[in-house]
């Protein structure tokens, strides 16, 4: 008879309601685990109240917990999941590795779940990341560039390239007319979505003046070219997505035709809202993922390898944000708009393979929960030996 005991699973990542992309990842991890096995879930979160309210998990643990208390929690788990998302970079990698190292101490299996890594410049940190990941039970990454970086820092164990869990996100229903009225958006207008991000430790080379000017010019072009309304989607409210979006609008000639979303939304509601848009231009990875899921043709402004890795999975090209001029970007957008039907079909045809790869993450996790003995990944996927 199948063991019906609820497996105790801890999930550690950049969670706590601050970033809608990370919340989409967590939503999918939780949903897929619950569909597969009875599980009791504990999430390491920056904001326990937000995580409990959004996801209804069994327990929430503060990331600021003492080492001794965190060790006791990790010791009680059947599996610790680290990820997903871009969490291993110079400024924060040590913080996210703490629970992994505690799990190694107490013998709790660890799965690293569809992460990205980088920038990783500090030599001592590269060594700590390598040593911590060398001993996890399963390690999946969401892009080929991360696997190459982990190999570059000396990791010798198997690294499996899957895809971002958010590719399995499902829409939450919402009433479009109510949202458009609340946001003061013309419901009859042609809508184009934009997403930018703030500079920070995960994007240390962003030059604010350069990309603000690029995006403002691109937004003005879309308004002139298409008679459109442009809508900025802040996905990261904890930091400065809202402020940077308003700064871009302030540089636009047609600022009166631009809106920055004001209300709080779930990832699924953002997905539902995007289904009514005709085109999008974005920097943030998960805005591009949401656009793809909503069958919205888009142009990306890659600022990091995780974005270019996603584009490779869709077989799309984009000008590098750091090198492109306003004229080059506008020409690229103009061509993409003219070819939007072909672009939409290319995205639709590539998505099923990416989603199949995204499901592999849960298959590997549930394989470990059924049998935590160290085995090659293909054995975990195919079941008991």
Buried (B, 14 or more C-beta within 10 A) or exposed (E): EEEEEEBBBBBBBBBBBBBBBBBBBBBBBBBBBEEBBEBBBBBBBBBBEBBBEBBEBEBBBBBEBEEEEBBEBBEEBBBBBBBBBBBBBBEBBBEBBBBBBBBBEEEBBBBBBBBBBBBBEBEEBBEBBBBBBBBBBBBBBBBBBBBBBBEEBEBEEEBBBBBBBBBBBEBBEBEEEEBBEEBEBEEEBBBBBBBBBBBEEBBEEBEBEBBBBBBBBBBBBBBEEBEBBBBBBBBBEEBBBBEBBBBBBEBBEBBEBBBBBEEEBBBBBBBBBBBBBBBBBBBBBBBBBBBBBBBBBBBBBBBBBBBBBBBBBBEBEBBEBEEBEBEEBBBBBEEBBEEBEEBBEBBEEBBEEBBEBBBBBBBBBBBBBBEBEEBEBEBBBEEEE
